[in-house]
Each structure stands twice: as structure tokens, then as C-alpha cells.
Amino acid sequence: MASLKGKSVLITGASSGIGAFLARDLVRRGARVGLLARRKDRLEALVEEIEGVGGQAAWAVADVTDTYALAGALSALNAELGGTDVIVANAGYGRPDPPHKFKPGAAIVMYDTNLFGMLRVIDWVLPRFLEAGKGHIVGVASVASYAGMTNSAAYCGSKAAMRVHLQSLRVSLASHGIAVTTICPGFIKSELTEKNKFPMPFIWETERAARYVGDAIERRRGEVVFPWQMRWLKQVLVRWLPVAVLEGVLRRGARRRGPR
Ligand SMILES: NC(=O)c1ccc[n+]([C@@H]2O[C@H](COP(=O)([O-])OP(=O)(O)OC[C@H]3O[C@@H](n4cnc5c(N)ncnc54)[C@H](OP(=O)(O)O)[C@@H]3O)[C@@H](O)[C@H]2O)c1
């Protein structure tokens, strides 16, 4: 296990949900954290909270779809914290995209945030990690990355591309001393899921999820899927069922629910 004590961890999407709770968790493990998102007030409040319990944190505002603003903000955090040991590409969002509400461009914006946002983070950090011969890249994908679920084409597609990209990086960078961890959560309570009007089986509290992610980072794990029920469901539905049978199940579910 690689101790996070004294390590500097930059987190995108740290103003709420998994990112904010992960920041608190990593500070409890002794890390210094750099927090990035668009909502300045949330970041400032979180830094104040962390400093209030004796932790070290810094914040910077940027939109992960803005290459130059993002690079500038990451560089500012890097300078303030005296380097970067771990970077967590967590910023992202999801929204149903049923065909009767089709909006041209919406899928492109979602890919730009979820997938290209992560790639911009990697563009900024990888040259630094390669030069240092060490580092740890963490990407928050989703269990939704394993199949094209109903009315979630852009979300599932962007998360699938993240997961496969990270897998390739993991095997390619291992010999360079750089670890790559892919986080695939099931349903977790957050601003993202509070809008959902459908049942969310096996949903976890945000703090519990953040602790799980913190453990995965500390252990430099490869790909993690949680909770275990989702890991099992993913295995049965996606890995063992023939694709045509899986799509039949998804189509029947969509017909039963009707448009929304
Ligand atoms: N909750 C779940 O069930 C679940 C399951 C699987 C995967 N995930 C993934 O977990 C990650 C965190 O989501 P969450 O559930 O914690 O939801 P959340 O509370 O809505 O957090 C999303 C974070 O991403 C930031 N963000 C969104 N768009 C951004 C942009 N363009 N530039 C910079 N920051 C941006 C938000 O900050 P600002 O709005 O302040 O910019 C916020 O801090 C996402 O990648 C999500 O896809 C969540």
C-alpha cells in the first residue's frame, strides 16, 4: 500500500458529491489536496472546512472543457501545493438522452466534459509524471461504461471510452513507474443522482463511496467496480449474456417505462 501521507492530490469536480467527499477522505489520510471545479463558493468553503481541521488544501476555478483555463488552474494548484503526486479526473455529469427529447450537440458537450475533460487533465500531467518517472492517474468512469444502457448513449459512451483509454494507459505506463486507476461506481448519492426519477438499486452514501475510492487510490488498484452487487450484475449481464439477449432485456425495460 502506498501511503498518501504528505502526498499532493489534485481533484477535478471537487465542489460537490464524490469529489468533495474524496477530498475530505484524502485529507484524513494525510494528503494535501488541490480542488478544481467551476463553482468558486463551494471550493472556497471546502478549503476553509479542510483548513479548519488542520488539513492543507488549495482551490482553483476552471471548466474542464476549456483547455487553457484548465491547464492554468492545474499549474496554479501544482505550484501552491509544491507538486503533484496523484491526479483525479472526476469532473463529469450525466443526463438522460431519450430519442423524443433529442438535442443536436448535447452528446458532444457531454463527451467534451466527461471524456475530453479527462484527456485534457492527462495532457497536462503526463509529461510531468513521465519526466519524474512516477505518478498516479485516477479516472472516475462508471459501471455504466460496460453497456449502452437505455436513453444514456452519451453518458455510457463517454464513460466507456474513458475506461478503455485508462486501461490502455495502465498497461502502457506500468513500466514507467506510473499507476493508473479506473473507478467505476454504481449509484452514489450526489447532485447527479438526486435528479433521477427512476429506482437506483444498491445506492451508496457519498461518504462511503469516497472512502472506497480513497482505499483504491492508496492501494494503487487497477480497475474497481462497486458496490459488489453492481460488479456482479455487470459480470452476469455484460460479460456472460450474449449481446442480443442483453439488448432484448434493455429494450423490454424501455418499453415498460415508456418515454420520459
Ligand atoms: N453519483 C453516481 O451515481 C455516479 C456513478 C458513476 C459515476 N459517477 C461519476 O462521478 C463523477 C462525480 O459525479 P458526482 O456523482 O459526484 O456528481 P456531482 O455532485 O454533480 O459532481 C460533479 C462534479 O463535477 C464538476 N463538473 C461538472 N462539469 C464540469 C466542468 N465542465 N468543468 C469543471 N468541473 C465540472 C462539478 O462542479 P461544478 O459544477 O462546480 O463545476 C462537480 O464538482 C462524475 O464523473 C460522474 O459521472 C457518478
The ligand as a Gaussian input file, in Angstrom:
#p B3LYP/6-31G(d) Opt

LIG

0 1
 N      -23.221000       9.623000      -8.495000
 C      -23.194000       8.497000      -9.187000
 O      -24.083000       7.628000      -9.039000
 C      -22.067000       8.233000     -10.146000
 C      -21.955000       6.942000     -10.673000
 C      -20.921000       6.671000     -11.568000
 C      -20.030000       7.667000     -11.919000
 N      -20.174000       8.921000     -11.396000
 C      -19.209000       9.939000     -11.817000
 O      -18.645000      10.541000     -10.682000
 C      -18.189000      11.845000     -11.026000
 C      -18.647000      12.824000      -9.958000
 O      -20.070000      12.919000     -10.000000
 P      -20.979000      13.095000      -8.702000
 O      -21.908000      11.958000      -8.674000
 O      -20.162000      13.393000      -7.531000
 O      -21.869000      14.342000      -9.161000
 P      -21.827000      15.893000      -8.761000
 O      -22.066000      16.066000      -7.312000
 O      -22.741000      16.534000      -9.731000
 O      -20.309000      16.322000      -9.043000
 C      -19.833000      16.627000     -10.323000
 C      -18.602000      17.493000     -10.174000
 O      -18.061000      17.740000     -11.484000
 C      -17.894000      19.142000     -11.638000
 N      -18.051000      19.491000     -13.045000
 C      -19.070000      19.168000     -13.870000
 N      -18.869000      19.706000     -15.092000
 C      -17.693000      20.372000     -15.024000
 C      -16.945000      21.143000     -15.945000
 N      -17.379000      21.347000     -17.199000
 N      -15.777000      21.690000     -15.540000
 C      -15.344000      21.519000     -14.264000
 N      -15.995000      20.798000     -13.351000
 C      -17.174000      20.238000     -13.721000
 C      -18.939000      19.778000     -10.739000
 O      -18.509000      21.049000     -10.297000
 P      -19.016000      22.479000     -10.831000
 O      -20.459000      22.339000     -11.221000
 O      -18.782000      23.375000      -9.658000
 O      -18.119000      22.768000     -11.977000
 C      -18.906000      18.836000      -9.553000
 O      -17.877000      19.188000      -8.665000
 C      -18.741000      12.152000     -12.420000
 O      -17.738000      11.960000     -13.381000
 C      -19.832000      11.098000     -12.588000
 O      -20.070000      10.769000     -13.930000
 C      -21.168000       9.229000     -10.523000

